[in-house]
């Protein structure tokens, strides 16, 4: 999770993760949307598709990027936004 507040007005936080397959990327995004809906969160904007290797879920202050490993390596958002402090990193 990156703290985006010092570097952009796009969002407060970016959460970056990946799934091992298109099916897993879809499962992660579906589960995220279901849990946040149950928690009463406002409706999110979803862009991309598991088949493209990148699903973006925008909750306004928090944007979740769910990648295939290949797309995550290609786009290297951690490097692009390297000025953003890392809040949490899980391996």
N, CA, C and O atoms as a DFTB+ gen file, in Angstrom:
364 C
 N C O
     1  1       0.857      -1.161       0.000
     2  2       0.000       0.000       0.000
     3  2       0.906       1.228       0.000
     4  3       1.833       1.345       0.801
     5  1       0.608       2.130      -0.917
     6  2       1.367       3.366      -1.041
     7  2       0.539       4.538      -0.529
     8  3      -0.654       4.632      -0.819
     9  1       1.158       5.417       0.220
    10  2       0.522       6.651       0.671
    11  2       0.710       7.687      -0.427
    12  3       1.802       8.230      -0.592
    13  1      -0.334       7.959      -1.167
    14  2      -0.255       8.839      -2.330
    15  2      -0.442      10.313      -1.985
    16  3      -0.231      11.171      -2.843
    17  1      -0.827      10.624      -0.769
    18  2      -1.140      12.005      -0.396
    19  2       0.002      12.986      -0.652
    20  3      -0.262      14.112      -1.073
    21  1       1.266      12.606      -0.415
    22  2       2.333      13.582      -0.656
    23  2       2.663      13.810      -2.136
    24  3       3.360      14.770      -2.465
    25  1       2.173      12.944      -3.033
    26  2       2.630      13.022      -4.430
    27  2       1.555      13.291      -5.467
    28  3       1.882      13.660      -6.595
    29  1       0.270      13.118      -5.122
    30  2      -0.784      13.325      -6.118
    31  2      -2.129      13.566      -5.439
    32  3      -2.331      13.223      -4.274
    33  1      -3.025      14.155      -6.186
    34  2      -4.389      14.346      -5.711
    35  2      -5.323      13.236      -6.200
    36  3      -6.516      13.258      -5.895
    37  1      -4.797      12.267      -6.952
    38  2      -5.617      11.190      -7.513
    39  2      -6.333      10.382      -6.446
    40  3      -7.511      10.053      -6.592
    41  1      -5.625      10.064      -5.379
    42  2      -6.172       9.229      -4.304
    43  2      -5.272       9.367      -3.091
    44  3      -4.130       9.812      -3.198
    45  1      -5.796       8.982      -1.938
    46  2      -4.976       8.982      -0.731
    47  2      -4.050       7.767      -0.690
    48  3      -2.902       7.863      -0.256
    49  1      -4.566       6.622      -1.150
    50  2      -3.789       5.385      -1.099
    51  2      -3.973       4.574      -2.366
    52  3      -5.052       4.558      -2.959
    53  1      -2.909       3.902      -2.774
    54  2      -2.957       2.877      -3.813
    55  2      -2.662       1.553      -3.121
    56  3      -1.707       1.441      -2.352
    57  1      -3.479       0.565      -3.397
    58  2      -3.192      -0.799      -2.963
    59  2      -2.857      -1.578      -4.226
    60  3      -3.641      -1.603      -5.175
    61  1      -1.698      -2.210      -4.234
    62  2      -1.218      -2.971      -5.388
    63  2      -1.107      -4.436      -5.004
    64  3      -0.487      -4.778      -3.997
    65  1      -1.713      -5.299      -5.811
    66  2      -1.615      -6.733      -5.553
    67  2      -1.695      -7.472      -6.880
    68  3      -1.998      -6.890      -7.921
    69  1      -1.419      -8.753      -6.818
    70  2      -1.536      -9.548      -8.049
    71  2      -2.110     -10.913      -7.742
    72  3      -2.033     -11.421      -6.623
    73  1      -2.688     -11.486      -8.784
    74  2      -3.213     -12.838      -8.729
    75  2      -2.433     -13.698      -9.708
    76  3      -1.941     -13.203     -10.722
    77  1      -2.322     -14.964      -9.412
    78  2      -1.497     -15.867     -10.220
    79  2      -2.111     -16.188     -11.579
    80  3      -1.416     -16.660     -12.479
    81  1      -3.420     -15.933     -11.732
    82  2      -4.105     -16.249     -12.989
    83  2      -5.248     -15.255     -13.189
    84  3      -5.608     -14.528     -12.263
    85  1      -5.820     -15.222     -14.393
    86  2      -6.979     -14.363     -14.651
    87  2      -8.115     -14.705     -13.693
    88  3      -8.810     -13.824     -13.187
    89  1      -8.285     -15.980     -13.459
    90  2      -9.352     -16.435     -12.562
    91  2      -9.136     -15.893     -11.149
    92  3     -10.093     -15.490     -10.489
    93  1      -7.904     -15.881     -10.688
    94  2      -7.610     -15.374      -9.349
    95  2      -7.763     -13.854      -9.293
    96  3      -8.241     -13.323      -8.291
    97  1      -7.368     -13.149     -10.348
    98  2      -7.567     -11.693     -10.410
    99  2      -9.062     -11.390     -10.294
   100  3      -9.452     -10.483      -9.559
   101  1      -9.888     -12.131     -11.003
   102  2     -11.344     -11.941     -10.935
   103  2     -11.860     -12.250      -9.537
   104  3     -12.684     -11.503      -9.009
   105  1     -11.397     -13.322      -8.934
   106  2     -11.849     -13.695      -7.593
   107  2     -11.486     -12.618      -6.577
   108  3     -12.291     -12.298      -5.702
   109  1     -10.296     -12.062      -6.682
   110  2      -9.879     -10.996      -5.763
   111  2     -10.783      -9.773      -5.924
   112  3     -11.271      -9.227      -4.935
   113  1     -11.006      -9.345      -7.162
   114  2     -11.830      -8.151      -7.382
   115  2     -13.279      -8.403      -6.966
   116  3     -13.894      -7.534      -6.347
   117  1     -13.834      -9.562      -7.287
   118  2     -15.208      -9.876      -6.896
   119  2     -15.364      -9.892      -5.378
   120  3     -16.327      -9.343      -4.844
   121  1     -14.421     -10.518      -4.689
   122  2     -14.489     -10.604      -3.226
   123  2     -14.345      -9.218      -2.596
   124  3     -15.048      -8.899      -1.637
   125  1     -13.456      -8.407      -3.117
   126  2     -13.272      -7.043      -2.620
   127  2     -14.570      -6.251      -2.744
   128  3     -15.002      -5.607      -1.788
   129  1     -15.187      -6.299      -3.914
   130  2     -16.433      -5.564      -4.137
   131  2     -17.556      -6.065      -3.228
   132  3     -18.331      -5.269      -2.698
   133  1     -17.642      -7.376      -3.050
   134  2     -18.683      -7.952      -2.200
   135  2     -18.512      -7.532      -0.743
   136  3     -19.479      -7.142      -0.089
   137  1     -17.294      -7.611      -0.239
   138  2     -17.046      -7.264       1.164
   139  2     -17.273      -5.772       1.422
   140  3     -17.822      -5.400       2.459
   141  1     -16.864      -4.941       0.507
   142  2     -17.055      -3.511       0.701
   143  2     -18.521      -3.115       0.574
   144  3     -18.974      -2.192       1.250
   145  1     -19.261      -3.802      -0.281
   146  2     -20.701      -3.548      -0.387
   147  2     -21.391      -3.917       0.925
   148  3     -22.230      -3.168       1.425
   149  1     -21.029      -5.084       1.481
   150  2     -21.607      -5.516       2.753
   151  2     -21.256      -4.562       3.887
   152  3     -22.026      -4.409       4.835
   153  1     -20.085      -3.914       3.790
   154  2     -19.648      -2.967       4.816
   155  2     -20.297      -1.602       4.643
   156  3     -20.087      -0.705       5.460
   157  1     -21.088      -1.437       3.579
   158  2     -21.783      -0.180       3.362
   159  2     -20.999       0.858       2.586
   160  3     -21.361       2.035       2.578
   161  1     -19.948       0.441       1.947
   162  2     -19.136       1.358       1.147
   163  2     -19.916       1.819      -0.071
   164  3     -20.763       1.097      -0.596
   165  1     -19.616       3.040      -0.514
   166  2     -20.250       3.539      -1.731
   167  2     -19.824       2.678      -2.912
   168  3     -18.815       1.976      -2.843
   169  1     -20.574       2.732      -3.967
   170  2     -20.279       1.928      -5.154
   171  2     -18.937       2.353      -5.753
   172  3     -18.651       3.542      -5.895
   173  1     -18.151       1.388      -6.089
   174  2     -16.838       1.626      -6.671
   175  2     -16.929       1.669      -8.190
   176  3     -17.854       1.129      -8.796
   177  1     -15.954       2.319      -8.776
   178  2     -15.803       2.306     -10.229
   179  2     -14.774       1.226     -10.553
   180  3     -13.677       1.214      -9.994
   181  1     -15.138       0.320     -11.459
   182  2     -14.245      -0.774     -11.834
   183  2     -13.865      -0.591     -13.291
   184  3     -14.720      -0.383     -14.151
   185  1     -12.566      -0.673     -13.554
   186  2     -12.062      -0.585     -14.923
   187  2     -11.138      -1.760     -15.183
   188  3     -10.537      -2.309     -14.260
   189  1     -11.031      -2.140     -16.445
   190  2     -10.194      -3.262     -16.823
   191  2     -10.936      -4.572     -16.655
   192  3     -12.111      -4.605     -16.289
   193  1     -10.218      -5.652     -16.933
   194  2     -10.812      -6.984     -16.821
   195  2      -9.719      -7.980     -16.461
   196  3      -8.540      -7.740     -16.721
   197  1     -10.114      -9.090     -15.867
   198  2      -9.106     -10.112     -15.563
   199  2      -8.341     -10.564     -16.807
   200  3      -7.149     -10.863     -16.735
   201  1      -9.032     -10.613     -17.943
   202  2      -8.384     -11.052     -19.177
   203  2      -7.293     -10.078     -19.634
   204  3      -6.332     -10.484     -20.287
   205  1      -7.439      -8.807     -19.296
   206  2      -6.420      -7.811     -19.664
   207  2      -5.223      -7.868     -18.723
   208  3      -4.160      -7.332     -19.034
   209  1      -5.396      -8.520     -17.567
   210  2      -4.316      -8.619     -16.603
   211  2      -4.255      -7.461     -15.631
   212  3      -3.303      -7.356     -14.857
   213  1      -5.268      -6.572     -15.653
   214  2      -5.264      -5.441     -14.734
   215  2      -6.697      -5.015     -14.470
   216  3      -7.413      -4.613     -15.386
   217  1      -7.110      -5.106     -13.216
   218  2      -8.413      -4.609     -12.787
   219  2      -8.150      -3.495     -11.783
   220  3      -7.410      -3.674     -10.816
   221  1      -8.765      -2.344     -12.027
   222  2      -8.637      -1.200     -11.138
   223  2      -9.987      -0.989     -10.468
   224  3     -11.015      -0.900     -11.138
   225  1      -9.976      -0.909      -9.136
   226  2     -11.193      -0.668      -8.361
   227  2     -10.992       0.655      -7.632
   228  3     -10.134       0.767      -6.755
   229  1     -11.788       1.655      -8.000
   230  2     -11.640       3.020      -7.491
   231  2     -12.730       3.315      -6.476
   232  3     -13.915       3.353      -6.809
   233  1     -12.313       3.523      -5.229
   234  2     -13.230       3.886      -4.153
   235  2     -13.094       5.348      -3.787
   236  3     -13.538       5.762      -2.717
   237  1     -12.487       6.135      -4.658
   238  2     -12.282       7.547      -4.372
   239  2     -10.946       7.761      -3.682
   240  3      -9.933       7.972      -4.350
   241  1     -10.929       7.710      -2.361
   242  2      -9.693       7.932      -1.613
   243  2      -8.726       6.762      -1.716
   244  3      -7.526       6.918      -1.487
   245  1      -9.252       5.586      -2.061
   246  2      -8.423       4.381      -2.177
   247  2      -8.648       3.768      -3.555
   248  3      -9.784       3.553      -3.978
   249  1      -7.550       3.493      -4.244
   250  2      -7.613       2.819      -5.545
   251  2      -6.843       1.509      -5.425
   252  3      -5.676       1.482      -5.037
   253  1      -7.529       0.432      -5.767
   254  2      -6.924      -0.899      -5.696
   255  2      -6.589      -1.353      -7.108
   256  3      -7.450      -1.361      -7.988
   257  1      -5.325      -1.734      -7.318
   258  2      -4.853      -2.252      -8.597
   259  2      -4.611      -3.744      -8.413
   260  3      -3.802      -4.148      -7.577
   261  1      -5.309      -4.561      -9.192
   262  2      -5.143      -6.014      -9.117
   263  2      -4.580      -6.462     -10.463
   264  3      -5.247      -6.362     -11.493
   265  1      -3.357      -6.952     -10.439
   266  2      -2.614      -7.282     -11.659
   267  2      -2.412      -8.771     -11.828
   268  3      -2.488      -9.545     -10.873
   269  1      -2.150      -9.157     -13.078
   270  2      -1.476     -10.434     -13.327
   271  2       0.000     -10.154     -13.038
   272  3       0.417      -8.997     -13.096
   273  1       0.795     -11.167     -12.733
   274  2       2.222     -10.926     -12.479
   275  2       2.922     -10.236     -13.662
   276  3       3.790      -9.387     -13.464
   277  1       2.540     -10.604     -14.879
   278  2       3.183     -10.022     -16.066
   279  2       2.866      -8.529     -16.186
   280  3       3.757      -7.727     -16.466
   281  1       1.607      -8.154     -15.977
   282  2       1.223      -6.747     -16.074
   283  2       1.833      -5.929     -14.938
   284  3       2.237      -4.784     -15.144
   285  1       1.901      -6.506     -13.751
   286  2       2.522      -5.780     -12.636
   287  2       3.988      -5.504     -12.919
   288  3       4.486      -4.413     -12.640
   289  1       4.677      -6.489     -13.473
   290  2       6.089      -6.300     -13.829
   291  2       6.240      -5.285     -14.958
   292  3       7.188      -4.500     -14.965
   293  1       5.322      -5.295     -15.901
   294  2       5.395      -4.378     -17.042
   295  2       5.166      -2.922     -16.621
   296  3       5.935      -2.039     -17.000
   297  1       4.117      -2.673     -15.842
   298  2       3.767      -1.301     -15.485
   299  2       4.576      -0.740     -14.321
   300  3       4.750       0.475     -14.232
   301  1       5.065      -1.579     -13.442
   302  2       5.936      -1.172     -12.347
   303  2       5.449       0.088     -11.632
   304  3       6.184       1.070     -11.524
   305  1       4.208       0.055     -11.145
   306  2       3.655       1.227     -10.475
   307  2       4.436       1.622      -9.229
   308  3       4.509       2.803      -8.891
   309  1       5.017       0.645      -8.546
   310  2       5.842       0.984      -7.382
   311  2       7.009       1.875      -7.792
   312  3       7.386       2.783      -7.051
   313  1       7.577       1.626      -8.954
   314  2       8.686       2.441      -9.455
   315  2       8.172       3.786      -9.967
   316  3       8.776       4.825      -9.702
   317  1       7.073       3.767     -10.689
   318  2       6.497       5.005     -11.221
   319  2       6.172       5.987     -10.097
   320  3       6.401       7.189     -10.236
   321  1       5.642       5.480      -8.989
   322  2       5.260       6.307      -7.854
   323  2       6.249       6.130      -6.696
   324  3       5.843       6.097      -5.535
   325  1       7.516       6.020      -7.002
   326  2       8.532       5.734      -5.978
   327  2       8.630       6.795      -4.894
   328  3       9.144       6.517      -3.810
   329  1       8.142       8.024      -5.164
   330  2       8.156       9.076      -4.142
   331  2       7.084       8.850      -3.074
   332  3       7.137       9.450      -2.000
   333  1       6.122       7.992      -3.369
   334  2       5.048       7.715      -2.410
   335  2       5.570       6.794      -1.313
   336  3       6.133       5.738      -1.605
   337  1       5.389       7.185      -0.054
   338  2       5.836       6.321       1.041
   339  2       5.071       4.993       1.046
   340  3       3.866       4.954       0.798
   341  1       5.789       3.923       1.330
   342  2       5.171       2.605       1.466
   343  2       4.606       2.497       2.879
   344  3       5.333       2.659       3.860
   345  1       3.314       2.226       2.978
   346  2       2.658       2.091       4.287
   347  2       2.777       0.658       4.765
   348  3       3.134       0.408       5.916
   349  1       2.475      -0.289       3.875
   350  2       2.529      -1.718       4.199
   351  2       3.038      -2.448       2.977
   352  3       2.633      -2.143       1.855
   353  1       3.925      -3.412       3.183
   354  2       4.369      -4.302       2.109
   355  2       4.293      -5.727       2.640
   356  3       4.870      -6.067       3.673
   357  1       3.561      -6.543       1.895
   358  2       3.440      -7.953       2.255
   359  2       3.949      -8.775       1.085
   360  3       3.632      -8.493      -0.070
   361  1       4.716      -9.759       1.382
   362  2       5.264     -10.614       0.323
   363  2       4.641     -11.977       0.355
   364  3       4.981     -12.830      -0.464
